[in-house]
Amino acid sequence: MAFKNYSKKSRNKNDGNSDNFENSMSYDPIKRESIDYENWETYIAYYRHHIDEFAVNVLGLKLYPFQRLILRAMARYQYSMLICCRGIGKSWLSAVFFICAAILYPGIKLGIASGKGQQARNVIIQKIKGELAKHEDIAREINFPIKTGSDDCVVNFKNGSEIRAIVLGNGQSGDSARSWRFHYLLCDEARIIPDDIIETILIPMTKTKRPIAITHSEYEKGKVIFISSAYLKTSSLYKRFMHHYKKMVSGDPNYFVCTLPYQVGVDAGIFDEDDILSELEKPTMNREKFDYEYRGVFVGSSGESYYPYELTQEVRTLEKCELEQPKKSKSEYIIVHDVATSTALDADQAVTTVIKLKPKVNGTFTKEVVYMKANKGLTLQKQRDFLRYLVHIRFPNTIKLVIDSRGNGENLPHLFYETWEYVDEKNGQRFEFPPLIKDDDQDAFTLKNSNPLIRAVTATNQYNNIMYPYMKSCFEDGTLRLLVPSEQMDILFKTDAMTAEEFAVYIETDLLLQELSNIKQMESNAKNIIYERIVNTTKRDRVTSLGYGLHFIYEMEMDNKLRANQNDEFNYLDYLYISQ
């Protein structure tokens, strides 16, 4: 038979086994050469100290000068912090560094943590598996397959090294990560990782040396790399940034920190400057947000601010917004609408806020801002229809619709003085809802089946002198709760775990806090206390929308306290919320 004359040597050559050095049938070297260990150690030591050259010369990657600088800094400092503008490729560069370290340090354990578990996994899923592992010289070092599970996301290397993404656990407690030990740790999007988790769980992970370093008594320290965009001066990230900065400028060899604004990307050709500057024209962007997202600048409230970030950030504890009330919900809601109709770019926006009420035993409420939406250029009729839809379809437990009736808003309440029809698009079912009238319009009570749901607001100086201090007291005592920063939900939106409509509510809350930081308390020429904007070009539509709702809730709380104290001597002044 023919195959009997086919040699094993020829078969191995045709099958490719002879050239596959991982296969036991590969060619053995005809002449073995002794290894020059001294030259080999020099080679490895050089590339460990010049890790950017290893990425370029050995792995064949193309790097910009600023990327080479950052890689070299990561390799040489125990603690490095990079404050990068959006889109500059910080996660990709981190992945490059970890791959280089995994190859150059056999048996090294490299960990990635982030404010959200999915973000850490994305460094492996998108940057390593999706991009870098396709390079031949990198793929040769990896033990495939790369695991990407939510509980086991890891890249294993043939020399025993690994890169693993870890999950901090529910509520970012860090409990599920306590058992891990790493030699290098990357804190990706560090601004949304709680500082106590960094100090008590993440940094202690890096204190153990590699076994080979212990065996040979090598000097080796773990590394912690912080990568993030900038944020508020009130954040723990800013405090850590300043700590790193002061250590670095004092000459401490263990610390490195730098910022990479958008101009770095422009110089490298990654961005076009006009595209970046056009971000300022978007309705969800303002100068402060642009500064920390694109310029790498930490921002903070003016010293004049009546609602500084130090105050308002503390109540951002709500994880979930509500586009509609939960099924079988018994909670009551207040819907507030600040009216605007102009389409001009510099005009006010119509802002709608939904506040969920949670009663307390003393007659007050915990107020949760679960929904906020801004519109521009809607007619009064369209604003009426939108509010009707919220009241009747999305939040049927609404007990009051508060409407700003100044200026353009004067005629809006009267558009509710008729029945309203709604057709369900899913099943074609038609519904009819009764007239909604103002709660102080005695003449309108004669309308058949009318519901006095509307509170029309005309803000006077006296009204404002209750509204603004009461709002501040709600921040101070924690009875007002706002949604967490949009940065914490960004990864959910990008992975389609959150809809665009939901994500927009978190962005609106960000903008609310920026408007609040621009409010100052001052004395007018007539010696009256007034509340003005520090920068007049910054609007306060979201502030007034929230404030009108809180003023109505304040009235409810006062009524509850009056009833609770009806048998006791009651002094109205004891319950005024005055905060200077």
Backbone hydrogen bonds, N-H to C=O, Kabsch-Sander energy under -0.5 kcal/mol:
donor,donor_aa,acceptor,acceptor_aa,energy
4,K,1,M,-1.1
5,N,1,M,-0.5
5,N,2,A,-1.6
6,Y,3,F,-1.4
7,S,5,N,-0.8
11,R,7,S,-2.2
12,N,8,K,-2.4
13,K,9,K,-1.6
14,N,10,S,-2.6
15,D,11,R,-2.5
16,G,12,N,-0.6
16,G,13,K,-0.6
17,N,12,N,-1.2
18,S,12,N,-1.5
19,D,16,G,-0.7
20,N,16,G,-0.6
20,N,17,N,-0.5
21,F,19,D,-1.0
23,N,20,N,-2.1
26,S,23,N,-1.7
27,Y,18,S,-1.8
37,Y,35,I,-1.3
40,W,36,D,-2.2
41,E,37,Y,-2.6
42,T,38,E,-1.9
43,Y,39,N,-2.3
44,I,40,W,-2.5
45,A,41,E,-2.7
46,Y,42,T,-2.3
47,Y,43,Y,-1.9
48,R,44,I,-2.2
49,H,45,A,-1.6
50,H,46,Y,-1.7
53,E,50,H,-1.1
54,F,50,H,-1.3
55,A,51,I,-1.9
56,V,52,D,-1.7
57,N,53,E,-3.6
58,V,53,E,-0.6
58,V,54,F,-1.6
59,L,54,F,-2.0
61,L,55,A,-2.7
63,L,61,L,-0.6
68,R,64,Y,-2.0
69,L,65,P,-2.1
70,I,66,F,-2.0
71,L,67,Q,-2.5
72,R,68,R,-2.2
73,A,69,L,-2.0
74,M,70,I,-2.5
75,A,71,L,-1.8
76,R,72,R,-1.3
77,Y,73,A,-1.8
79,Y,254,N,-2.9
80,S,224,V,-1.7
81,M,256,F,-2.1
82,L,226,F,-3.0
83,I,81,M,-0.5
83,I,258,C,-2.6
84,C,82,L,-0.8
84,C,228,S,-2.5
85,C,260,L,-2.2
86,R,293,E,-2.7
88,I,85,C,-1.3
93,L,89,G,-2.1
94,S,90,K,-1.9
95,A,91,S,-2.0
96,V,92,W,-2.0
97,F,93,L,-2.2
98,F,94,S,-2.4
99,I,95,A,-2.2
100,C,96,V,-2.4
101,A,97,F,-2.6
102,A,98,F,-2.5
103,I,99,I,-1.7
104,L,100,C,-2.4
105,Y,101,A,-2.0
108,I,105,Y,-1.6
110,L,108,I,-0.6
110,L,162,E,-2.7
111,G,184,Y,-2.6
112,I,164,R,-2.3
113,A,186,L,-3.1
115,G,188,D,-0.7
119,Q,116,K,-0.9
120,A,116,K,-1.2
121,R,117,G,-1.9
122,N,118,Q,-2.1
123,V,119,Q,-0.9
123,V,120,A,-0.7
124,I,120,A,-0.8
124,I,121,R,-0.6
125,I,121,R,-3.4
126,Q,122,N,-2.3
127,K,122,N,-1.3
128,I,123,V,-1.4
129,K,124,I,-3.3
130,G,125,I,-1.0
132,L,127,K,-2.6
133,A,128,I,-3.4
134,K,131,E,-1.5
135,H,132,L,-1.9
138,I,135,H,-0.8
139,A,135,H,-3.0
140,R,136,E,-1.9
141,E,138,I,-1.6
142,I,138,I,-0.6
142,I,139,A,-1.0
143,N,156,N,-3.1
144,F,142,I,-1.0
147,K,154,V,-1.9
149,G,152,D,-1.4
153,C,165,A,-0.6
154,V,147,K,-1.3
154,V,152,D,-0.7
155,V,163,I,-2.7
156,N,143,N,-0.5
156,N,154,V,-0.5
157,F,161,S,-2.7
158,K,141,E,-2.5
160,G,157,F,-1.7
162,E,108,I,-2.1
163,I,155,V,-2.2
164,R,110,L,-3.0
165,A,153,C,-2.4
166,I,112,I,-2.7
172,Q,169,G,-1.9
173,S,170,N,-1.0
174,G,168,L,-2.8
176,S,168,L,-0.5
177,A,174,G,-1.4
178,R,175,D,-1.1
180,W,177,A,-1.5
182,F,205,M,-1.5
183,H,109,K,-2.9
184,Y,109,K,-1.6
185,L,223,K,-2.2
186,L,111,G,-2.9
187,C,185,L,-0.5
187,C,225,I,-3.4
188,D,113,A,-2.7
188,D,186,L,-0.9
189,E,227,I,-1.0
190,A,187,C,-0.7
190,A,227,I,-1.9
192,I,189,E,-1.9
193,I,190,A,-1.7
197,I,194,P,-0.6
198,I,194,P,-1.7
199,E,195,D,-2.3
200,T,196,D,-2.5
201,I,197,I,-1.9
202,L,197,I,-2.3
203,I,198,I,-2.7
205,M,201,I,-0.6
205,M,202,L,-1.1
206,T,203,I,-1.9
207,K,204,P,-1.2
208,T,205,M,-0.5
213,A,210,R,-0.5
214,I,210,R,-1.9
215,T,211,P,-2.6
216,H,212,I,-1.9
217,S,214,I,-1.0
218,E,213,A,-2.8
220,E,218,E,-0.6
223,K,183,H,-2.0
224,V,78,Q,-2.5
225,I,185,L,-2.9
226,F,80,S,-2.8
226,F,224,V,-0.5
227,I,187,C,-2.3
227,I,225,I,-0.5
228,S,82,L,-2.2
230,A,292,Y,-1.2
233,K,299,V,-3.2
235,S,232,L,-1.5
239,K,235,S,-1.2
240,R,236,S,-2.1
241,F,237,L,-2.8
242,M,238,Y,-2.7
243,H,239,K,-1.9
244,H,240,R,-2.6
245,Y,241,F,-2.8
246,K,242,M,-2.6
247,K,243,H,-2.1
248,M,244,H,-2.6
249,V,245,Y,-2.7
250,S,246,K,-1.3
251,G,248,M,-1.6
252,D,247,K,-2.2
255,Y,252,D,-1.2
256,F,79,Y,-1.9
258,C,81,M,-1.9
260,L,83,I,-3.4
262,Y,294,Y,-2.5
264,V,261,P,-1.6
265,G,261,P,-0.7
266,V,262,Y,-2.0
267,D,263,Q,-2.6
268,A,264,V,-1.6
269,G,265,G,-0.8
269,G,266,V,-0.8
270,I,265,G,-2.3
271,F,265,G,-1.2
275,D,272,D,-0.9
276,I,272,D,-1.7
277,L,273,E,-2.7
278,S,274,D,-1.4
279,E,276,I,-1.5
280,L,277,L,-1.3
281,E,278,S,-1.5
282,K,279,E,-1.5
285,M,282,K,-1.7
290,F,286,N,-2.5
291,D,287,R,-2.3
292,Y,288,E,-2.0
293,E,289,K,-2.2
294,Y,290,F,-2.5
295,R,290,F,-1.1
295,R,291,D,-0.8
297,V,291,D,-2.3
299,V,231,Y,-2.0
302,S,517,S,-0.6
305,S,302,S,-1.8
306,Y,519,I,-3.7
307,Y,516,L,-0.6
307,Y,519,I,-0.6
311,L,308,P,-1.5
312,T,308,P,-2.1
313,Q,309,Y,-2.6
315,V,312,T,-1.1
316,R,313,Q,-1.5
317,T,315,V,-2.0
317,T,482,L,-0.8
318,L,482,L,-2.6
322,E,370,V,-2.4
325,Q,394,R,-2.7
329,S,326,P,-1.8
332,E,357,L,-0.6
333,Y,397,N,-1.3
334,I,355,I,-2.5
335,I,400,K,-2.3
336,V,353,T,-3.0
337,H,402,V,-2.8
338,D,351,V,-2.7
339,V,337,H,-0.6
347,A,344,A,-1.5
350,A,375,N,-3.0
351,V,338,D,-1.4
351,V,349,Q,-0.7
352,T,373,K,-3.0
353,T,336,V,-2.6
354,V,371,Y,-2.7
355,I,334,I,-2.9
355,I,353,T,-0.5
356,K,354,V,-0.5
356,K,368,E,-3.3
357,L,332,E,-2.7
358,K,366,T,-1.9
360,K,364,T,-2.6
363,G,360,K,-1.9
366,T,358,K,-2.7
367,K,365,F,-0.5
367,K,479,T,-3.8
368,E,356,K,-2.5
368,E,366,T,-0.6
369,V,367,K,-0.6
369,V,481,R,-2.4
370,V,354,V,-1.3
370,V,368,E,-1.2
371,Y,354,V,-1.2
373,K,352,T,-2.3
375,N,350,A,-2.9
377,G,342,S,-1.0
383,Q,379,T,-2.2
384,R,380,L,-2.4
385,D,381,Q,-2.4
386,F,382,K,-2.2
387,L,383,Q,-2.3
388,R,384,R,-2.6
389,Y,385,D,-2.2
390,L,386,F,-2.0
391,V,387,L,-2.7
392,H,388,R,-2.9
393,I,389,Y,-1.9
394,R,389,Y,-2.0
395,F,390,L,-3.4
398,T,395,F,-1.6
399,I,333,Y,-2.6
400,K,333,Y,-0.9
401,L,453,L,-2.7
402,V,335,I,-2.9
402,V,400,K,-0.6
403,I,401,L,-0.5
403,I,455,R,-2.5
404,D,337,H,-2.4
405,S,403,I,-0.6
405,S,457,V,-2.9
409,G,406,R,-2.7
410,E,407,G,-1.7
411,N,408,N,-0.6
412,L,409,G,-0.5
415,L,411,N,-0.6
415,L,412,L,-1.6
416,F,413,P,-1.5
417,Y,414,H,-1.3
418,E,416,F,-1.3
420,W,433,F,-2.4
422,Y,431,F,-2.6
424,D,422,Y,-0.5
424,D,429,Q,-3.1
425,E,423,V,-0.5
428,G,424,D,-2.6
431,F,422,Y,-3.2
433,F,420,W,-3.0
436,L,416,F,-2.5
437,I,451,N,-2.4
439,D,454,I,-2.9
441,D,438,K,-1.4
442,Q,440,D,-1.2
444,A,441,D,-0.5
445,F,441,D,-0.6
445,F,442,Q,-0.9
446,T,443,D,-1.3
447,L,444,A,-2.0
450,S,447,L,-1.7
451,N,435,P,-2.3
453,L,451,N,-2.6
454,I,437,I,-2.2
455,R,401,L,-2.6
456,A,454,I,-0.6
457,V,403,I,-2.9
464,N,460,T,-2.7
465,N,461,N,-1.8
466,I,463,Y,-1.3
467,M,463,Y,-2.6
468,Y,464,N,-2.4
470,Y,466,I,-2.1
471,M,467,M,-2.5
472,K,468,Y,-2.1
473,S,469,P,-2.4
474,C,470,Y,-1.9
475,F,471,M,-1.5
476,E,472,K,-2.4
477,D,473,S,-2.6
478,G,474,C,-0.6
479,T,474,C,-0.8
480,L,474,C,-1.5
481,R,367,K,-3.1
482,L,315,V,-2.6
484,V,318,L,-2.5
488,Q,485,P,-1.5
489,M,486,S,-1.3
490,D,486,S,-0.8
493,F,489,M,-2.0
494,K,490,D,-2.4
495,T,491,I,-1.5
496,D,493,F,-1.5
497,A,492,L,-2.5
498,M,492,L,-1.1
503,F,499,T,-2.5
504,A,500,A,-2.0
505,V,501,E,-0.8
505,V,502,E,-1.0
506,Y,502,E,-1.0
507,I,503,F,-1.7
508,E,504,A,-2.4
509,T,505,V,-1.6
510,D,506,Y,-1.9
511,L,507,I,-2.2
512,L,508,E,-2.0
513,L,509,T,-1.9
514,Q,510,D,-1.7
515,E,511,L,-2.2
516,L,512,L,-2.5
517,S,513,L,-2.1
518,N,515,E,-1.2
519,I,516,L,-1.8
520,K,532,E,-3.0
521,Q,304,E,-0.5
522,M,530,I,-2.7
524,S,528,N,-3.2
527,K,524,S,-2.0
530,I,522,M,-3.0
532,E,520,K,-2.0
532,E,530,I,-0.5
534,I,518,N,-3.2
536,N,534,I,-0.6
538,T,535,V,-1.6
544,T,540,R,-2.3
545,S,541,D,-2.0
546,L,542,R,-2.3
547,G,543,V,-2.9
548,Y,544,T,-2.7
549,G,545,S,-1.3
550,L,546,L,-2.3
551,H,547,G,-2.4
552,F,548,Y,-1.7
553,I,549,G,-2.0
554,Y,550,L,-2.6
555,E,551,H,-1.8
556,M,552,F,-1.9
557,E,553,I,-2.6
558,M,554,Y,-2.3
559,D,555,E,-2.3
560,N,556,M,-2.3
561,K,557,E,-2.2
562,L,558,M,-2.4
563,R,559,D,-2.4
564,A,560,N,-2.0
565,N,561,K,-1.5
566,Q,563,R,-1.1
568,D,565,N,-1.8
572,Y,570,F,-0.6
574,D,571,N,-1.9
575,Y,572,Y,-1.6
576,L,573,L,-1.1
578,I,576,L,-1.2
579,S,577,Y,-0.6
